[in-house]
C-alpha cells in the first residue's frame, strides 16, 4: 500500500507541510495588507513568522516555511514604517 492510500492521509499529498504552506500564504499576504491596513499586515506577518517557524520544525517543505518567515518579517517592517511615516506627516 502506498503512502497516498494509507488511512489518515485523505486529502494530503505525501511530503506536504500544511504549516509551511500556511506560513507562506500569510507571510505573502502580510506586505500586501500592510499597504492598505497596517494592523492587518502586522497580524498576518506575526502569523507568517509563527507558522513558518513551526513548519520548519516538521522538516519538510522548509523552503516555503522560510519564505513565510521572511515575508512575514517584511510585512511587519513595512507596516511599522508606514505607520511611523503617517504619524510624522500628520504631526507636521
N, C-alpha and C positions, 0 to 999 in steps of 0.2 A: 504494500500500500504506500503510495507516495505521500509526501507531506501535505499536499493540497487536498488529499482525500481522508486525512485523519480527523477524528472527532475534535471539535474545538477550534478548527481553522476555517469555519464557514465565513465567507466574505473577506478573508485575509489572504494576501499574497505571501507565500513563504519568503522570509527575509525582510518583510516590510517593518517599518518602525513608525507607529502611529504618533508617538510623542515627538519624534523628529519632524514628521510632516506637519503636525500642528504647530510646532515651534517655528518652522519655516513660514507657514502661512501667516501666523500672527505677526511674526517679525517683518514679513514683506508688507503687510498692511499698515504697520506702525508708521513708517515715514510718510506714507500717503495720507493717513488720517491726521498726522501731526501738522500737515499743511493747512487743514481745514478746521479741525477741532483738536487743539494740542493735548487736552486732558485724555482724549481717546487714544491719541498717539502714544502717550506715556503708558497708559494701561496696557495697550497692545504690545508695546515694547517690553514691559515687565513680563507679560505672559510669554512673549517670544523667547526671552532670556531663560526664564524658568523652565519652560517646556523643552527648549533646546538643550539645556544642561541635563535635564532628566533623560532626554532622548540619547544623549551622548553616552550615558552610563549603561544603556542597553546594548551598546556595541555594534549595532547595525545601522546603516544609513547615517553615519556620523557627518557626512558632508552636508546633508540637509539640516542636521542639528546645529552644526557650526554656523551655517548661513543664517539660521534663525536667531542665534545669539548675536551675531554681528549686526544683522538688520534691526533687531530689537534695540541694540545699543545706539545705532544710528538714529532710529526713530525717537528715542528718549532725548538724545542730544539735540536733534533738530527741534523738537517741541520746546525744550527749555530755551534754546537760543531764540526761537520765535516769540515766546512769552516775554523774555527779557527785552527784546527789541520793541515789542508792542508797548510794554510799560515805559520804556525810555521815550518812545515817540509821544505817548500820551502825557507824560510828565514834562515834556519840553515846551 
